[in-house]
Amino acid sequence: MEKTKIGWIGLGNMGIPMVSQLIKAAHYVTVYNRSKDKADFVKNAGAFTAPTPKELLNNSDIIFVMVSDDEAINQIFKGEEGLFAGDIAGKIIVNMSTVSPGISKDVAAACKKNEAFYLDAPVSGSVKQAETGTLVIMVGGDEIVFEKIKPVLEKLGKLVMLIGGNGAGNYAKLAINALLALYAQGLAETIVFANQNGVETEGLLELINNAAIGNLFTTIKGDAILQNNFKPAFALKHIVKDLGLAKAEGLSSPLANAAFGSFQNAEAELGEEDIIAIIKTLK
Ligand code: NAP
């Protein structure tokens, strides 16, 4: 697997640290990103660049896609210079973006028709886990294809799990992100309530993080709140997207509905900031 030629599409907050893991693992990597300036960082690390997804195919056996949403997926696959404009026969395409199960199934069918293989493989974890290759990766697709690329996915994640057929990875991811939204909203509400009653954030977080309810999320996001650092690791606009996708798949529970409303209301002002910036709307 070491000599596999890898194509990587999408150099956002997650794409850059993820592809950096594969470059470090000595794969031959070619990258494409819509905004060209972002490629400089990985170019300096030893990757090649392609001007379009279509041209990236010339140098890649396995193509990873890590972009924002369904619209971006449509551009990458079906755009004039997209993957479907080239010869994809025999290629394995791994879509790690958080997108709808529907678009995954649609793209998977088109890949199959063109003798290519498609896996949905969204990730749980954020920039820190991407930087250390400790993401949790949930995969939908064919088991034989999964086994073939598992060694590469293991460079990116500490847990790589096949969930079911195409779209199953996306369903698992939407379920997990519903919980993420509740954690973020809940942590923010808890801190604001405590502050209103004279309990300082730092002490409260120490209590939470030493109690059974503390976890990696409360630690990382608690630190961000303390440092007033809302630079996006996971942009708030992405949780609005994910809750919208989950709702379209039937998620309509009391907490999820309330969290969706809360994040939707915050999006215009705070969409480009981190998810935990939701605390600003409560203060
Ligand atoms: P990001 O920083 O917003 O980057 C988005 C990437 O998608 C960029 O490369 C962007 O290109 C590209 N893109 C957006 N619209 C496009 C279009 N219409 N055509 C072509 N390319 C387009 O996002 P991210 O945080 O890396 O997240 C990527 C995916 O992983 C999302 O689905 C997100 O929900 C998911 N995810 C994120 C995290 C996290 O903590 N950040 C964790 C787990 C999963 P430009 O550079 O040209 O804008």
Residues whose N, C-alpha, C, O or C-beta is under 5 A from the ligand:
A	BS01	NAP	G10 L11 G12 N13 M14 G15 R34 S35 M66 V67 S68 D69 E71 A72 Q75 M96 S97 T98 V123 S124 G125 S126 V127 A233 F234 A235 H238
